[in-house]
């Protein structure tokens, strides 16, 4: 009887001790190269900019692959006014930095007017939306997701036209599969997938 108690205690201790090594194993298995990368102005990291949302162009600057999913950074050129529905990311913080033009960015109950040089932070789990304001003069922003989640894959699927003509229920499921969900209307003009 004492031997069974000893064996169970030993197994429990081994399981407990193995938990910290699980995180270490994840870091060992990451494939991130230990060198920097440069993406030129007006260029895309993969030399394949994404085109979506009524003429918007997304230029990946730091790919999900560059960071093993720790971060995704893209620069977007937005021509027409509007933006996405109010939505919430389950696990990603989002940060916007305005390069040209002006945007309204709503994070929770706060509404920010952002112009060149301004940045706005949206923490994970907090509903947010943004819209390009003004005329059809192009506006530009840099957006960062941390961790990257599935946002780069989401934008690539949209650019490839995979969601064109889908129902709202199908779009909502697509959003959830990529780590976010629609929770309200856009700030003004909704830019459809």
HELIX and SHEET records of a PDB file:
HELIX    1   1 UNK A    2  UNK A   29  1                                  28    
HELIX    2   2 UNK A   64  UNK A   67  5                                   4    
HELIX    3   3 UNK A  151  UNK A  159  1                                   9    
HELIX    4   4 UNK A  168  UNK A  177  1                                  10    
SHEET    1   A 6 UNK A  50  UNK A  52  0                                        
SHEET    2   A 6 UNK A  56  UNK A  62 -1                                        
SHEET    3   A 6 UNK A  72  UNK A  78 -1                                        
SHEET    4   A 6 UNK A 139  UNK A 146 -1                                        
SHEET    5   A 6 UNK A  93  UNK A 100 -1                                        
SHEET    6   A 6 UNK A 119  UNK A 122 -1                                        
SHEET    1   B 2 UNK A  85  UNK A  89  0                                        
SHEET    2   B 2 UNK A 180  UNK A 186 -1                                        
SHEET    1   C 3 UNK A 110  UNK A 115  0                                        
SHEET    2   C 3 UNK A 102  UNK A 107 -1                                        
SHEET    3   C 3 UNK A 128  UNK A 133 -1                                        
END                                                                             
